[in-house]
Amino acid sequence: MSRRRLPPLSALRAFEAAARHESAKQAAEELSVTATAISHQIRALEESLGVALFLRKPRKLELTLAGRELQQVLESAFDSIGAAVDRLSAAPRRHAVTLSTTPAVAVRWLLSWVCLLRDSHPDIDLRIHASHEPVALDGVTADIAIRYGDGRWPGLVAEKLFDNTFIPACSPLLGLHDAADLPRHTLIHFRNQAVISSPLDWAVWQKQAQVPGLDVAAGLVFSDETHAVSAAVGAQGVALMSRQLIEDELTAGRLVQPFGPELEGKPFFLVYPESRRNDPSIQAVREWILTVPGGMCSV
């Protein structure tokens, strides 16, 4: 590609401003330079082009035919450049927000509704950090989180999202209806070494249920809660899981709750730093989470 042969941009700007105002003084005021500098720029431009651009009259600059032709081209070009700069300046800045939550909450509750955030805030790039371990909400590792607990985290705003009730659940294909028949079925366990608080598991359930002959140590063990759900849907056994996270399967009949008792776990909360309470990006993600179906219990 051949190089463009153009005069200095500063000379072209000086000429265009002087031609528009018909005055070197007014052009100088617009460009924040002296009238002498404008005159020198225009003379240098005329010398490089080999044509006169102005007829210099007392208190007025009058364009020559060559000057008029150049002025029309530059006016159109500078208008286009100005419009492009305005568009780029007005373009929304993108903001990345990292949300930390458990893998099951991410997969089984949030991901289906990311479109709502994208539609309402297309300038926000949501990054989901899936982990059972609570991470620092320092703006580097994560900005906002969904955690289960007692709702007391120093320095963090905590808003209750939903309760966390654990129930026995299985595929209706197993034909299980009575807890006394549970020992003849495989128990599905979810155990993750990263879970800090004691999980509600079959051993805890059995203390309340007191089902004769139930071996709570036997069965299938998964380190990922979503895999445990899939195994239950696939009629591989009976799982003890959060009812709120299998609501779709229960509604559709892919899973059923054959009997009790139910165990009340710690609720889920939306948490973020008190210092970022008024951060627009944090508030946008907060509003999105609170609009997700099932995403706000009465506290």
Secondary structure, 3 states (H helix, E strand, C coil): CCCCCCCCHHHHHHHHHHHHHCCHHHHHHHHCCCHHHHHHHHHHHHHHHCCCCEEEECCEEEECHHHHHHHHHHHHHHHHHHHHHHHHHHCCCCEEEEEEECHHHHHHHHHHHHHHHHHHCCCEEEEEEECCCCCCCCCCCCCEEEEECCCCCCCEEEEEEECCEEEEEECHHHCCCCHHHHHHCCEEEECCCCCCCCCCCHHHHHHHHCCCCCCCCCCEEECCHHHHHHHHHCCCCEEEEEHHHHHHHHHHCCCECCCCCCEECCCEEEEEEHHHCCCHHHHHHHHHHHHCCCCCCCC
